[in-house]
Amino acid sequence: MTALIDALANDPLFLGITTTLLGLVVGSFLNVVILRLPRMLEADWQTEARELLDLAPVEAPKLSLTQPPSRCPGCGSAIRAWQNIPIVSWLLLRGRCASCKTGISIQYPLVELASALMSAVCVWRFGWSPQLAAALVLTWTLIALTVIDLRETILPDNMTLPLMWLGLGLSTVPVFVDMSASIWGAIVGYLSLWSIYHLFRIITGKHGMGYGDFKLMAGLGAWFGAMSLPILLLLSSAVGAVIGIGLIVFRGHDRNVPIPFGPYIAGAGWLMLIWGDAISGVTGVR
């Protein structure tokens, strides 16, 4: 183990290759989180609702991130070990189940590829350091939150809140910002979107975003400090506006159908993680 740590610390190429491969494996697990976590939350909500209504519980198979083993949704065939190799198995199977030929979503290799490439960028940015370990955790969490919000339009509390607490915890070292900046970042991050939400609701009578967006912004504020929030808001709003207008104009998206804002916040957060200093220099925000 000591020899491995020494190799990672002293050989940037080995560190990059190892971290990229780790990113592939983690990306495969992120697909499980993306698929199962919303279903687990829905089952919990239904159980709680039945308890509040004093209804008899409904027996259902227990679902977790590890159980039951993965199966094809089309034919129920068990997924073999070689069929779980990140990206490679999807290519070998040509995007179809080996048994029934049901199509396998391209989401799976895309998430794995994104996890690998973004992990490699983290190595390039931070090298062998405590910042690298923290950056990888943030990167993987933001990937999962992005895809979950795109699929389900939710940002689960059991991901956004731990992200905020971890950012506050890292500030005690500190890893990215000091404790004062982190605490104020969490407070102002939450209140910034909370205020915009209520102002929009008062003016239009509509709900412009969800509370998960507030918590995600609070989490990023905890990681990068209150001074990062103007840039995060500017980046996420600009990207969201461009993509939203594009969807309406070119794809006929119904403007009354909400577009998840979480992916844009997450994207802005990752850009801040990697290029925060450069962006701050360009915008003049410190």
PyRosetta script that sets phi, psi and omega in degrees:
from pyrosetta import init, pose_from_sequence

init()
pose = pose_from_sequence("MTALIDALANDPLFLGITTTLLGLVVGSFLNVVILRLPRMLEADWQTEARELLDLAPVEAPKLSLTQPPSRCPGCGSAIRAWQNIPIVSWLLLRGRCASCKTGISIQYPLVELASALMSAVCVWRFGWSPQLAAALVLTWTLIALTVIDLRETILPDNMTLPLMWLGLGLSTVPVFVDMSASIWGAIVGYLSLWSIYHLFRIITGKHGMGYGDFKLMAGLGAWFGAMSLPILLLLSSAVGAVIGIGLIVFRGHDRNVPIPFGPYIAGAGWLMLIWGDAISGVTGVR")
pose.set_psi(1, -40.9)
pose.set_omega(1, 178.9)
pose.set_phi(2, -61.8)
pose.set_psi(2, -40.3)
pose.set_omega(2, 179.5)
pose.set_phi(3, -64.6)
pose.set_psi(3, -38.5)
pose.set_omega(3, 178.7)
pose.set_phi(4, -64.7)
pose.set_psi(4, -44.6)
pose.set_omega(4, -179.8)
pose.set_phi(5, -63.4)
pose.set_psi(5, -41.4)
pose.set_omega(5, 178.0)
pose.set_phi(6, -62.0)
pose.set_psi(6, -40.9)
pose.set_omega(6, 179.7)
pose.set_phi(7, -64.7)
pose.set_psi(7, -42.9)
pose.set_omega(7, 178.8)
pose.set_phi(8, -63.8)
pose.set_psi(8, -39.4)
pose.set_omega(8, -176.7)
pose.set_phi(9, -73.5)
pose.set_psi(9, -29.3)
pose.set_omega(9, -170.8)
pose.set_phi(10, -109.9)
pose.set_psi(10, -9.8)
pose.set_omega(10, -178.4)
pose.set_phi(11, -121.8)
pose.set_psi(11, 98.1)
pose.set_omega(11, -177.0)
pose.set_phi(12, -58.4)
pose.set_psi(12, -37.1)
pose.set_omega(12, -179.8)
pose.set_phi(13, -65.6)
pose.set_psi(13, -45.1)
pose.set_omega(13, 178.6)
pose.set_phi(14, -62.8)
pose.set_psi(14, -40.7)
pose.set_omega(14, 177.7)
pose.set_phi(15, -61.6)
pose.set_psi(15, -43.5)
pose.set_omega(15, -179.0)
pose.set_phi(16, -64.7)
pose.set_psi(16, -45.4)
pose.set_omega(16, -179.7)
pose.set_phi(17, -64.8)
pose.set_psi(17, -45.1)
pose.set_omega(17, -178.8)
pose.set_phi(18, -62.4)
pose.set_psi(18, -44.1)
pose.set_omega(18, -178.5)
pose.set_phi(19, -68.3)
pose.set_psi(19, -36.7)
pose.set_omega(19, 177.7)
pose.set_phi(20, -64.2)
pose.set_psi(20, -44.0)
pose.set_omega(20, 177.4)
pose.set_phi(21, -64.3)
pose.set_psi(21, -39.4)
pose.set_omega(21, 175.9)
pose.set_phi(22, -61.5)
pose.set_psi(22, -39.8)
pose.set_omega(22, 178.1)
pose.set_phi(23, -61.4)
pose.set_psi(23, -37.4)
pose.set_omega(23, 176.4)
pose.set_phi(24, -61.4)
pose.set_psi(24, -47.0)
pose.set_omega(24, -178.7)
pose.set_phi(25, -64.7)
pose.set_psi(25, -44.9)
pose.set_omega(25, 178.9)
pose.set_phi(26, -63.2)
pose.set_psi(26, -37.6)
pose.set_omega(26, 177.6)
pose.set_phi(27, -59.1)
pose.set_psi(27, -38.3)
pose.set_omega(27, 176.3)
pose.set_phi(28, -62.4)
pose.set_psi(28, -41.3)
pose.set_omega(28, 177.8)
pose.set_phi(29, -68.4)
pose.set_psi(29, -35.4)
pose.set_omega(29, 178.7)
pose.set_phi(30, -61.1)
pose.set_psi(30, -34.5)
pose.set_omega(30, 176.3)
pose.set_phi(31, -61.7)
pose.set_psi(31, -36.9)
pose.set_omega(31, 176.5)
pose.set_phi(32, -65.2)
pose.set_psi(32, -44.9)
pose.set_omega(32, 178.7)
pose.set_phi(33, -60.3)
pose.set_psi(33, -45.8)
pose.set_omega(33, -178.2)
pose.set_phi(34, -60.7)
pose.set_psi(34, -40.1)
pose.set_omega(34, -177.0)
pose.set_phi(35, -78.3)
pose.set_psi(35, -43.2)
pose.set_omega(35, -168.5)
pose.set_phi(36, -92.9)
pose.set_psi(36, -34.2)
pose.set_omega(36, -174.4)
pose.set_phi(37, -58.9)
pose.set_psi(37, -46.7)
pose.set_omega(37, 177.0)
pose.set_phi(38, -60.2)
pose.set_psi(38, -36.7)
pose.set_omega(38, 178.1)
pose.set_phi(39, -67.5)
pose.set_psi(39, -37.3)
pose.set_omega(39, 176.9)
pose.set_phi(40, -64.8)
pose.set_psi(40, -42.6)
pose.set_omega(40, 179.4)
pose.set_phi(41, -65.0)
pose.set_psi(41, -41.4)
pose.set_omega(41, 179.2)
pose.set_phi(42, -62.3)
pose.set_psi(42, -40.9)
pose.set_omega(42, 178.5)
pose.set_phi(43, -63.6)
pose.set_psi(43, -40.3)
pose.set_omega(43, 178.3)
pose.set_phi(44, -64.7)
pose.set_psi(44, -42.3)
pose.set_omega(44, 179.9)
pose.set_phi(45, -63.3)
pose.set_psi(45, -41.6)
pose.set_omega(45, 179.7)
pose.set_phi(46, -64.6)
pose.set_psi(46, -40.0)
pose.set_omega(46, 178.0)
pose.set_phi(47, -63.0)
pose.set_psi(47, -45.2)
pose.set_omega(47, 179.6)
pose.set_phi(48, -64.6)
pose.set_psi(48, -39.5)
pose.set_omega(48, 179.6)
pose.set_phi(49, -64.3)
pose.set_psi(49, -41.1)
pose.set_omega(49, 179.7)
pose.set_phi(50, -66.6)
pose.set_psi(50, -35.2)
pose.set_omega(50, 177.5)
pose.set_phi(51, -66.4)
pose.set_psi(51, -42.4)
pose.set_omega(51, 179.3)
pose.set_phi(52, -64.5)
pose.set_psi(52, -35.2)
pose.set_omega(52, 179.9)
pose.set_phi(53, -86.8)
pose.set_psi(53, 2.6)
pose.set_omega(53, 179.8)
pose.set_phi(54, 57.9)
pose.set_psi(54, 42.7)
pose.set_omega(54, 176.7)
pose.set_phi(55, -101.5)
pose.set_psi(55, 153.9)
pose.set_omega(55, 179.7)
pose.set_phi(56, -65.4)
pose.set_psi(56, 139.8)
pose.set_omega(56, 178.6)
pose.set_phi(57, -65.5)
pose.set_psi(57, 150.6)
pose.set_omega(57, 178.2)
pose.set_phi(58, -100.0)
pose.set_psi(58, 124.8)
pose.set_omega(58, 179.1)
pose.set_phi(59, -72.4)
pose.set_psi(59, 128.0)
pose.set_omega(59, 179.3)
pose.set_phi(60, -146.3)
pose.set_psi(60, 149.8)
pose.set_omega(60, 177.7)
pose.set_phi(61, -57.3)
pose.set_psi(61, 137.0)
pose.set_omega(61, 179.7)
pose.set_phi(62, -69.6)
pose.set_psi(62, 128.9)
pose.set_omega(62, -179.5)
pose.set_phi(63, -115.8)
pose.set_psi(63, 130.8)
pose.set_omega(63, 175.3)
pose.set_phi(64, -140.1)
pose.set_psi(64, -177.9)
pose.set_omega(64, 179.6)
pose.set_phi(65, -72.5)
pose.set_psi(65, -14.1)
pose.set_omega(65, -178.8)
pose.set_phi(66, -116.2)
pose.set_psi(66, -20.9)
pose.set_omega(66, -177.5)
pose.set_phi(67, -131.8)
pose.set_psi(67, 143.6)
pose.set_omega(67, -5.6)
pose.set_phi(68, -74.8)
pose.set_psi(68, 168.5)
pose.set_omega(68, 177.1)
pose.set_phi(69, -58.6)
pose.set_psi(69, 152.6)
pose.set_omega(69, -177.1)
pose.set_phi(70, -63.9)
pose.set_psi(70, 140.2)
pose.set_omega(70, 178.6)
pose.set_phi(71, -138.6)
pose.set_psi(71, 158.2)
pose.set_omega(71, 175.7)
pose.set_phi(72, -67.0)
pose.set_psi(72, 127.9)
pose.set_omega(72, 179.3)
pose.set_phi(73, -68.0)
pose.set_psi(73, -18.2)
pose.set_omega(73, -178.9)
pose.set_phi(74, -82.0)
pose.set_psi(74, -51.6)
pose.set_omega(74, -175.6)
pose.set_phi(75, -114.0)
pose.set_psi(75, -9.3)
pose.set_omega(75, 179.0)
pose.set_phi(76, 81.5)
pose.set_psi(76, 6.5)
pose.set_omega(76, 179.8)
pose.set_phi(77, -67.5)
pose.set_psi(77, 139.4)
pose.set_omega(77, 177.9)
pose.set_phi(78, -65.0)
pose.set_psi(78, 142.4)
pose.set_omega(78, 177.1)
pose.set_phi(79, -84.0)
pose.set_psi(79, 118.0)
pose.set_omega(79, -179.1)
pose.set_phi(80, -76.6)
pose.set_psi(80, 164.8)
pose.set_omega(80, -175.3)
pose.set_phi(81, -59.2)
pose.set_psi(81, -43.6)
pose.set_omega(81, -177.3)
pose.set_phi(82, -68.7)
pose.set_psi(82, -20.3)
pose.set_omega(82, 178.4)
pose.set_phi(83, -83.2)
pose.set_psi(83, -0.8)
pose.set_omega(83, 179.1)
pose.set_phi(84, -107.5)
pose.set_psi(84, 6.7)
pose.set_omega(84, 178.9)
pose.set_phi(85, -68.6)
pose.set_psi(85, 122.3)
pose.set_omega(85, -175.4)
pose.set_phi(86, -53.0)
pose.set_psi(86, 134.6)
pose.set_omega(86, 177.0)
pose.set_phi(87, 62.5)
pose.set_psi(87, -51.6)
pose.set_omega(87, -174.6)
pose.set_phi(88, -58.4)
pose.set_psi(88, -47.2)
pose.set_omega(88, -177.3)
pose.set_phi(89, -63.8)
pose.set_psi(89, -38.1)
pose.set_omega(89, 178.9)
pose.set_phi(90, -63.1)
pose.set_psi(90, -40.6)
pose.set_omega(90, 179.0)
pose.set_phi(91, -68.2)
pose.set_psi(91, -43.5)
pose.set_omega(91, -179.9)
pose.set_phi(92, -63.3)
pose.set_psi(92, -36.8)
pose.set_omega(92, -179.9)
pose.set_phi(93, -84.2)
pose.set_psi(93, -2.9)
pose.set_omega(93, -178.4)
pose.set_phi(94, 56.3)
pose.set_psi(94, 36.4)
pose.set_omega(94, 175.4)
pose.set_phi(95, 70.8)
pose.set_psi(95, 24.9)
pose.set_omega(95, -179.2)
pose.set_phi(96, -136.9)
pose.set_psi(96, 152.8)
pose.set_omega(96, 176.9)
pose.set_phi(97, -61.6)
pose.set_psi(97, 138.2)
pose.set_omega(97, -179.2)
pose.set_phi(98, -65.9)
pose.set_psi(98, -25.8)
pose.set_omega(98, -175.4)
pose.set_phi(99, -93.7)
pose.set_psi(99, -53.0)
pose.set_omega(99, -172.9)
pose.set_phi(100, -109.5)
pose.set_psi(100, -3.6)
pose.set_omega(100, 178.6)
pose.set_phi(101, 67.4)
pose.set_psi(101, 16.3)
pose.set_omega(101, 172.7)
pose.set_phi(102, -62.8)
pose.set_psi(102, 138.5)
pose.set_omega(102, -178.6)
pose.set_phi(103, -64.0)
pose.set_psi(103, 139.2)
pose.set_omega(103, 176.0)
pose.set_phi(104, -102.4)
pose.set_psi(104, 126.3)
pose.set_omega(104, -175.4)
pose.set_phi(105, -54.9)
pose.set_psi(105, 139.1)
pose.set_omega(105, 176.1)
pose.set_phi(106, -67.8)
pose.set_psi(106, -11.3)
pose.set_omega(106, 176.0)
pose.set_phi(107, -53.9)
pose.set_psi(107, -38.7)
pose.set_omega(107, -173.9)
pose.set_phi(108, -60.8)
pose.set_psi(108, -55.5)
pose.set_omega(108, 178.9)
pose.set_phi(109, -68.8)
pose.set_psi(109, -29.0)
pose.set_omega(109, -179.8)
pose.set_phi(110, -67.5)
pose.set_psi(110, -41.9)
pose.set_omega(110, 177.9)
pose.set_phi(111, -64.6)
pose.set_psi(111, -42.4)
pose.set_omega(111, 179.3)
pose.set_phi(112, -63.3)
pose.set_psi(112, -43.2)
pose.set_omega(112, 179.6)
pose.set_phi(113, -66.0)
pose.set_psi(113, -43.6)
pose.set_omega(113, 178.7)
pose.set_phi(114, -60.9)
pose.set_psi(114, -43.0)
pose.set_omega(114, -180.0)
pose.set_phi(115, -62.1)
pose.set_psi(115, -42.2)
pose.set_omega(115, -179.8)
pose.set_phi(116, -66.2)
pose.set_psi(116, -49.0)
pose.set_omega(116, -176.1)
pose.set_phi(117, -67.3)
pose.set_psi(117, -41.4)
pose.set_omega(117, -179.2)
pose.set_phi(118, -69.6)
pose.set_psi(118, -31.7)
pose.set_omega(118, 174.5)
pose.set_phi(119, -65.7)
pose.set_psi(119, -40.7)
pose.set_omega(119, 178.1)
pose.set_phi(120, -63.4)
pose.set_psi(120, -39.1)
pose.set_omega(120, 177.9)
pose.set_phi(121, -63.5)
pose.set_psi(121, -37.7)
pose.set_omega(121, 177.6)
pose.set_phi(122, -61.0)
pose.set_psi(122, -39.7)
pose.set_omega(122, 177.2)
pose.set_phi(123, -63.6)
pose.set_psi(123, -45.1)
pose.set_omega(123, 178.4)
pose.set_phi(124, -59.0)
pose.set_psi(124, -37.9)
pose.set_omega(124, -175.7)
pose.set_phi(125, -78.4)
pose.set_psi(125, -41.4)
pose.set_omega(125, -169.0)
pose.set_phi(126, -113.7)
pose.set_psi(126, -17.6)
pose.set_omega(126, -177.3)
pose.set_phi(127, 61.7)
pose.set_psi(127, -162.2)
pose.set_omega(127, 179.5)
pose.set_phi(128, -78.0)
pose.set_psi(128, 103.9)
pose.set_omega(128, -173.9)
pose.set_phi(129, -165.1)
pose.set_psi(129, 163.4)
pose.set_omega(129, 173.4)
pose.set_phi(130, -59.6)
pose.set_psi(130, -32.1)
pose.set_omega(130, 178.7)
pose.set_phi(131, -61.9)
pose.set_psi(131, -34.1)
pose.set_omega(131, 179.5)
pose.set_phi(132, -64.0)
pose.set_psi(132, -46.9)
pose.set_omega(132, -179.8)
pose.set_phi(133, -59.5)
pose.set_psi(133, -44.8)
pose.set_omega(133, 179.1)
pose.set_phi(134, -65.7)
pose.set_psi(134, -41.5)
pose.set_omega(134, -178.4)
pose.set_phi(135, -63.0)
pose.set_psi(135, -37.2)
pose.set_omega(135, 178.8)
pose.set_phi(136, -65.8)
pose.set_psi(136, -43.2)
pose.set_omega(136, 178.7)
pose.set_phi(137, -62.0)
pose.set_psi(137, -44.6)
pose.set_omega(137, 179.4)
pose.set_phi(138, -63.6)
pose.set_psi(138, -44.3)
pose.set_omega(138, -179.1)
pose.set_phi(139, -59.4)
pose.set_psi(139, -50.1)
pose.set_omega(139, -177.8)
pose.set_phi(140, -64.2)
pose.set_psi(140, -37.9)
pose.set_omega(140, 178.8)
pose.set_phi(141, -66.2)
pose.set_psi(141, -42.0)
pose.set_omega(141, -179.9)
pose.set_phi(142, -65.8)
pose.set_psi(142, -35.4)
pose.set_omega(142, 176.5)
pose.set_phi(143, -62.2)
pose.set_psi(143, -48.7)
pose.set_omega(143, -179.0)
pose.set_phi(144, -62.2)
pose.set_psi(144, -44.4)
pose.set_omega(144, -179.8)
pose.set_phi(145, -63.0)
pose.set_psi(145, -39.7)
pose.set_omega(145, -179.9)
pose.set_phi(146, -60.1)
pose.set_psi(146, -49.8)
pose.set_omega(146, -175.4)
pose.set_phi(147, -71.8)
pose.set_psi(147, -37.2)
pose.set_omega(147, 176.9)
pose.set_phi(148, -61.0)
pose.set_psi(148, -43.4)
pose.set_omega(148, -179.1)
pose.set_phi(149, -67.5)
pose.set_psi(149, -37.5)
pose.set_omega(149, 177.9)
pose.set_phi(150, -65.3)
pose.set_psi(150, -37.5)
pose.set_omega(150, -177.8)
pose.set_phi(151, -81.1)
pose.set_psi(151, -42.7)
pose.set_omega(151, -168.3)
pose.set_phi(152, -117.5)
pose.set_psi(152, -7.7)
pose.set_omega(152, -174.1)
pose.set_phi(153, 53.4)
pose.set_psi(153, 43.1)
pose.set_omega(153, 171.5)
pose.set_phi(154, -136.8)
pose.set_psi(154, 151.5)
pose.set_omega(154, 171.2)
pose.set_phi(155, -121.3)
pose.set_psi(155, 101.7)
pose.set_omega(155, -171.7)
pose.set_phi(156, -61.3)
pose.set_psi(156, 135.8)
pose.set_omega(156, 177.2)
pose.set_phi(157, -58.7)
pose.set_psi(157, -34.6)
pose.set_omega(157, -176.9)
pose.set_phi(158, -76.3)
pose.set_psi(158, 7.8)
pose.set_omega(158, 168.2)
pose.set_phi(159, -117.9)
pose.set_psi(159, -43.6)
pose.set_omega(159, -177.2)
pose.set_phi(160, -69.8)
pose.set_psi(160, -40.9)
pose.set_omega(160, -178.1)
pose.set_phi(161, -69.4)
pose.set_psi(161, -45.2)
pose.set_omega(161, 174.1)
pose.set_phi(162, -59.5)
pose.set_psi(162, -33.2)
pose.set_omega(162, 177.3)
pose.set_phi(163, -62.7)
pose.set_psi(163, -41.8)
pose.set_omega(163, 178.3)
pose.set_phi(164, -65.5)
pose.set_psi(164, -46.1)
pose.set_omega(164, -179.2)
pose.set_phi(165, -64.3)
pose.set_psi(165, -36.4)
pose.set_omega(165, 177.6)
pose.set_phi(166, -65.3)
pose.set_psi(166, -41.3)
pose.set_omega(166, 176.9)
pose.set_phi(167, -61.0)
pose.set_psi(167, -41.8)
pose.set_omega(167, 176.9)
pose.set_phi(168, -64.8)
pose.set_psi(168, -40.0)
pose.set_omega(168, 179.0)
pose.set_phi(169, -64.7)
pose.set_psi(169, -40.7)
pose.set_omega(169, 179.9)
pose.set_phi(170, -64.7)
pose.set_psi(170, -26.2)
pose.set_omega(170, -179.3)
pose.set_phi(171, -69.5)
pose.set_psi(171, -16.5)
pose.set_omega(171, 178.9)
pose.set_phi(172, -75.3)
pose.set_psi(172, -13.9)
pose.set_omega(172, -177.3)
pose.set_phi(173, -79.1)
pose.set_psi(173, -50.7)
pose.set_omega(173, -10.7)
pose.set_phi(174, -90.7)
pose.set_psi(174, 158.2)
pose.set_omega(174, 177.8)
pose.set_phi(175, -96.0)
pose.set_psi(175, -49.9)
pose.set_omega(175, 179.4)
pose.set_phi(176, -113.4)
pose.set_psi(176, -49.7)
pose.set_omega(176, 179.6)
pose.set_phi(177, -135.2)
pose.set_psi(177, 164.4)
pose.set_omega(177, -179.5)
pose.set_phi(178, -79.3)
pose.set_psi(178, 173.8)
pose.set_omega(178, -171.6)
pose.set_phi(179, -64.3)
pose.set_psi(179, -41.5)
pose.set_omega(179, -178.9)
pose.set_phi(180, -61.5)
pose.set_psi(180, -46.8)
pose.set_omega(180, 179.5)
pose.set_phi(181, -63.1)
pose.set_psi(181, -37.3)
pose.set_omega(181, -179.0)
pose.set_phi(182, -68.4)
pose.set_psi(182, -45.5)
pose.set_omega(182, -179.2)
pose.set_phi(183, -62.7)
pose.set_psi(183, -47.8)
pose.set_omega(183, 179.2)
pose.set_phi(184, -66.7)
pose.set_psi(184, -31.7)
pose.set_omega(184, 176.4)
pose.set_phi(185, -62.8)
pose.set_psi(185, -42.5)
pose.set_omega(185, 178.9)
pose.set_phi(186, -65.4)
pose.set_psi(186, -44.2)
pose.set_omega(186, -178.0)
pose.set_phi(187, -65.1)
pose.set_psi(187, -52.7)
pose.set_omega(187, -176.2)
pose.set_phi(188, -69.2)
pose.set_psi(188, -35.3)
pose.set_omega(188, 178.4)
pose.set_phi(189, -59.9)
pose.set_psi(189, -44.8)
pose.set_omega(189, 179.1)
pose.set_phi(190, -67.1)
pose.set_psi(190, -48.3)
pose.set_omega(190, -174.9)
pose.set_phi(191, -68.2)
pose.set_psi(191, -27.3)
pose.set_omega(191, -179.0)
pose.set_phi(192, -63.2)
pose.set_psi(192, -51.8)
pose.set_omega(192, 179.5)
pose.set_phi(193, -74.5)
pose.set_psi(193, -31.5)
pose.set_omega(193, 175.9)
pose.set_phi(194, -60.0)
pose.set_psi(194, -42.5)
pose.set_omega(194, 179.9)
pose.set_phi(195, -67.3)
pose.set_psi(195, -43.5)
pose.set_omega(195, 178.8)
pose.set_phi(196, -62.2)
pose.set_psi(196, -41.7)
pose.set_omega(196, 179.8)
pose.set_phi(197, -58.2)
pose.set_psi(197, -49.4)
pose.set_omega(197, -176.5)
pose.set_phi(198, -72.5)
pose.set_psi(198, -33.7)
pose.set_omega(198, 175.7)
pose.set_phi(199, -64.4)
pose.set_psi(199, -44.0)
pose.set_omega(199, 178.3)
pose.set_phi(200, -62.9)
pose.set_psi(200, -40.9)
pose.set_omega(200, 179.9)
pose.set_phi(201, -65.1)
pose.set_psi(201, -39.9)
pose.set_omega(201, 179.9)
pose.set_phi(202, -66.5)
pose.set_psi(202, -40.6)
pose.set_omega(202, -176.1)
pose.set_phi(203, -75.1)
pose.set_psi(203, -43.2)
pose.set_omega(203, -172.0)
pose.set_phi(204, -105.8)
pose.set_psi(204, -18.4)
pose.set_omega(204, -174.5)
pose.set_phi(205, 76.6)
pose.set_psi(205, 10.1)
pose.set_omega(205, -178.9)
pose.set_phi(206, -116.6)
pose.set_psi(206, 161.3)
pose.set_omega(206, 177.6)
pose.set_phi(207, -97.3)
pose.set_psi(207, 116.1)
pose.set_omega(207, -173.5)
pose.set_phi(208, -85.5)
pose.set_psi(208, -23.5)
pose.set_omega(208, -179.0)
pose.set_phi(209, -158.6)
pose.set_psi(209, 174.0)
pose.set_omega(209, -178.3)
pose.set_phi(210, -103.4)
pose.set_psi(210, 166.0)
pose.set_omega(210, -179.1)
pose.set_phi(211, -67.2)
pose.set_psi(211, -22.8)
pose.set_omega(211, 176.0)
pose.set_phi(212, -62.1)
pose.set_psi(212, -32.8)
pose.set_omega(212, 177.0)
pose.set_phi(213, -63.4)
pose.set_psi(213, -39.9)
pose.set_omega(213, 178.7)
pose.set_phi(214, -61.0)
pose.set_psi(214, -44.3)
pose.set_omega(214, -176.3)
pose.set_phi(215, -68.4)
pose.set_psi(215, -37.0)
pose.set_omega(215, 177.3)
pose.set_phi(216, -65.8)
pose.set_psi(216, -41.8)
pose.set_omega(216, 177.9)
pose.set_phi(217, -65.6)
pose.set_psi(217, -36.6)
pose.set_omega(217, 175.1)
pose.set_phi(218, -62.3)
pose.set_psi(218, -40.5)
pose.set_omega(218, 178.2)
pose.set_phi(219, -62.2)
pose.set_psi(219, -45.4)
pose.set_omega(219, 179.2)
pose.set_phi(220, -67.4)
pose.set_psi(220, -34.7)
pose.set_omega(220, 174.9)
pose.set_phi(221, -62.4)
pose.set_psi(221, -37.5)
pose.set_omega(221, 177.5)
pose.set_phi(222, -66.0)
pose.set_psi(222, -33.3)
pose.set_omega(222, -179.5)
pose.set_phi(223, -76.5)
pose.set_psi(223, -40.1)
pose.set_omega(223, -169.7)
pose.set_phi(224, -116.0)
pose.set_psi(224, -3.9)
pose.set_omega(224, 176.4)
pose.set_phi(225, 90.4)
pose.set_psi(225, 162.3)
pose.set_omega(225, -176.3)
pose.set_phi(226, -64.0)
pose.set_psi(226, -31.4)
pose.set_omega(226, -177.1)
pose.set_phi(227, -68.8)
pose.set_psi(227, -17.3)
pose.set_omega(227, 179.1)
pose.set_phi(228, -81.6)
pose.set_psi(228, -16.9)
pose.set_omega(228, -170.6)
pose.set_phi(229, -64.3)
pose.set_psi(229, -40.5)
pose.set_omega(229, 176.7)
pose.set_phi(230, -56.9)
pose.set_psi(230, -40.1)
pose.set_omega(230, 179.6)
pose.set_phi(231, -68.8)
pose.set_psi(231, -43.1)
pose.set_omega(231, 179.2)
pose.set_phi(232, -60.2)
pose.set_psi(232, -44.1)
pose.set_omega(232, 178.8)
pose.set_phi(233, -65.2)
pose.set_psi(233, -41.7)
pose.set_omega(233, -178.9)
pose.set_phi(234, -65.3)
pose.set_psi(234, -47.2)
pose.set_omega(234, -178.9)
pose.set_phi(235, -63.5)
pose.set_psi(235, -49.3)
pose.set_omega(235, -176.9)
pose.set_phi(236, -65.1)
pose.set_psi(236, -39.5)
pose.set_omega(236, 179.8)
pose.set_phi(237, -68.8)
pose.set_psi(237, -40.3)
pose.set_omega(237, -179.0)
pose.set_phi(238, -65.4)
pose.set_psi(238, -47.7)
pose.set_omega(238, -179.7)
pose.set_phi(239, -65.0)
pose.set_psi(239, -43.1)
pose.set_omega(239, 179.5)
pose.set_phi(240, -61.3)
pose.set_psi(240, -41.1)
pose.set_omega(240, -179.6)
pose.set_phi(241, -66.5)
pose.set_psi(241, -43.5)
pose.set_omega(241, -179.2)
pose.set_phi(242, -63.5)
pose.set_psi(242, -48.5)
pose.set_omega(242, -178.8)
pose.set_phi(243, -67.2)
pose.set_psi(243, -41.2)
pose.set_omega(243, 179.4)
pose.set_phi(244, -61.3)
pose.set_psi(244, -46.3)
pose.set_omega(244, 178.5)
pose.set_phi(245, -63.8)
pose.set_psi(245, -40.1)
pose.set_omega(245, 178.5)
pose.set_phi(246, -61.4)
pose.set_psi(246, -42.3)
pose.set_omega(246, 178.7)
pose.set_phi(247, -63.3)
pose.set_psi(247, -39.6)
pose.set_omega(247, -179.2)
pose.set_phi(248, -69.8)
pose.set_psi(248, -43.2)
pose.set_omega(248, -174.8)
pose.set_phi(249, -76.2)
pose.set_psi(249, -47.1)
pose.set_omega(249, -170.7)
pose.set_phi(250, -96.1)
pose.set_psi(250, -22.4)
pose.set_omega(250, -177.9)
pose.set_phi(251, -118.4)
pose.set_psi(251, 4.0)
pose.set_omega(251, 176.4)
pose.set_phi(252, 67.1)
pose.set_psi(252, 29.2)
pose.set_omega(252, 179.9)
pose.set_phi(253, -64.6)
pose.set_psi(253, 132.6)
pose.set_omega(253, 178.4)
pose.set_phi(254, -66.2)
pose.set_psi(254, 119.4)
pose.set_omega(254, -176.9)
pose.set_phi(255, -65.0)
pose.set_psi(255, -15.9)
pose.set_omega(255, 177.5)
pose.set_phi(256, -85.8)
pose.set_psi(256, -10.3)
pose.set_omega(256, 176.9)
pose.set_phi(257, -89.5)
pose.set_psi(257, 121.8)
pose.set_omega(257, -174.6)
pose.set_phi(258, -65.0)
pose.set_psi(258, 143.7)
pose.set_omega(258, 174.2)
pose.set_phi(259, -105.9)
pose.set_psi(259, 126.0)
pose.set_omega(259, -178.5)
pose.set_phi(260, -56.6)
pose.set_psi(260, 133.9)
pose.set_omega(260, -179.8)
pose.set_phi(261, -94.6)
pose.set_psi(261, -19.4)
pose.set_omega(261, -177.9)
pose.set_phi(262, -54.8)
pose.set_psi(262, -43.9)
pose.set_omega(262, 179.7)
pose.set_phi(263, -59.2)
pose.set_psi(263, -33.3)
pose.set_omega(263, -179.9)
pose.set_phi(264, -74.0)
pose.set_psi(264, -37.0)
pose.set_omega(264, 174.9)
pose.set_phi(265, -64.4)
pose.set_psi(265, -44.9)
pose.set_omega(265, -179.9)
pose.set_phi(266, -62.1)
pose.set_psi(266, -42.9)
pose.set_omega(266, 178.6)
pose.set_phi(267, -62.5)
pose.set_psi(267, -42.0)
pose.set_omega(267, 177.6)
pose.set_phi(268, -63.7)
pose.set_psi(268, -38.7)
pose.set_omega(268, 178.9)
pose.set_phi(269, -63.2)
pose.set_psi(269, -40.3)
pose.set_omega(269, -179.2)
pose.set_phi(270, -70.9)
pose.set_psi(270, -38.4)
pose.set_omega(270, 175.5)
pose.set_phi(271, -61.3)
pose.set_psi(271, -39.1)
pose.set_omega(271, 177.3)
pose.set_phi(272, -64.4)
pose.set_psi(272, -40.1)
pose.set_omega(272, 179.0)
pose.set_phi(273, -58.9)
pose.set_psi(273, -45.6)
pose.set_omega(273, -172.5)
pose.set_phi(274, -87.8)
pose.set_psi(274, -43.7)
pose.set_omega(274, -173.3)
pose.set_phi(275, -121.6)
pose.set_psi(275, 26.2)
pose.set_omega(275, -176.2)
pose.set_phi(276, -56.3)
pose.set_psi(276, -43.5)
pose.set_omega(276, -178.2)
pose.set_phi(277, -64.2)
pose.set_psi(277, -42.8)
pose.set_omega(277, -179.4)
pose.set_phi(278, -66.5)
pose.set_psi(278, -42.6)
pose.set_omega(278, -180.0)
pose.set_phi(279, -64.2)
pose.set_psi(279, -40.8)
pose.set_omega(279, 178.5)
pose.set_phi(280, -62.5)
pose.set_psi(280, -37.7)
pose.set_omega(280, 179.0)
pose.set_phi(281, -66.3)
pose.set_psi(281, -39.7)
pose.set_omega(281, -179.3)
pose.set_phi(282, -69.2)
pose.set_psi(282, -42.6)
pose.set_omega(282, -175.1)
pose.set_phi(283, -82.9)
pose.set_psi(283, -18.3)
pose.set_omega(283, -177.0)
pose.set_phi(284, 81.8)
pose.set_psi(284, 6.0)
pose.set_omega(284, 177.7)
pose.set_phi(285, -93.0)
pose.set_psi(285, 127.8)
pose.set_omega(285, -177.0)
pose.set_phi(286, -117.5)
pose.dump_pdb("model.pdb")
